[in-house]
Amino acid sequence: MTEENQKTVVNSWNEWDPLKHIIVGKADGTVVTAPEPAIERDWPEHGFPLGTYGPLPKEMEDKANEQLDNLAKVLERRGVRVDRPTPMDFNQPVQTPEWKQETMFGCASVRDMLLTVGNEILEATMSQRSRWYEYICFRPLLERYFKEDPNFRWEAAPKPRLTERTYKKDHWKKWKTMTEEDKERAIQNRDWVLTEEEPCFDAADVGRAGKDLFVYNSSVTNRAGIDWLRRHFPDHRLHVIWFHEKNPIHIDATLVLVRPGLALKNRVRTPLAPGMMEFFKKNDWEVVDCAEPALDGYPPLSFCSQWLSMNSLMLDPKTVCVDAQEIKQMELYDKLGLEVIPVPFGAVSAFGGGLHCCTADVYRKSTCQDYFPKQIPGF
Ligand code: ABU
């Protein structure tokens, strides 16, 4: 059967069952986003001081696309069907009746936008104005899946208004002048830029383990967003997690669900959600510290940290794709009994992330199972 007449089936319940069909992002046209209340970009040492914006350098884009295309080939060689989004002109102003934003962002980090749970793909609200219209890049694929799979549940969370009321006033200005003590208090209180005015979440803040979903209360996922997800998935158990982290964004460089009984946690970000570690232990899950990353800070022009080192993609419970520069992380996986496939990916960081961020599951040979039969009240 050729790829064109292969019919889609949407189905994936966790992060590790055998992978058969996936979306891999594209770097084309990604920009350093224009100022907006949700985020601040200030990279003078790389040509983008505060307030400036525009396309990422072409040579960086070409390198990122080379690595994304190579990932697609590696997966196809392993029998995984790969689809790609349709990029658009991200360096254009967008608006709703309530705001105007000078640029969009890109479409490399598919996982930020699309959440696959069973036969459903849910388009996340997103929390940044520059990413409000990103769903359009994935619509040609979702429209096709809808035609091909009669059981596919295509869902979209309510588009947030993202007005001034969605963001705390002068959040970033205040953050810069805070004492370390104030910052510590903000971390403990999860006092991030989003208010609770309306539900906001990025799909990449959700880790899937069958019946249990772990949701990161981060700078892009507020409590209202988590509440919306809880009501949307009434047959699942939703666990809210958070860590000691100044810039929390997306679960997959902080907590990685590797396979039944094994999770990886960021070695410097301390879990703060009461009961989280006990929960894993009570269910006989081992939570191992990730290895030292290859880099010692944020890669140039990247809003993702060096901890993309742990941002890996499981092909099945025994096989994992890891960024080829992360030698220590590969050694750790090897020690844990996994077959490691090194995939060069460092050039993609500035375009939205690592191997997990830049992919979204369409089909894993998977059923919904209970990996955590022993629950802890309040977690
Ligand atoms: N988008 C994943 C990156 C998260 C982090 O750097 O912590």
Boltz pocket constraint, residues with backbone or C-beta under 6 A from the ligand:
constraints:
  - pocket:
      binder: B
      contacts: [[A, 204], [A, 247], [A, 249], [A, 250], [A, 252], [A, 253], [A, 254], [A, 303], [A, 304], [A, 305], [A, 306], [A, 307], [A, 308], [A, 352], [A, 353], [A, 357]]
      max_distance: 6.0
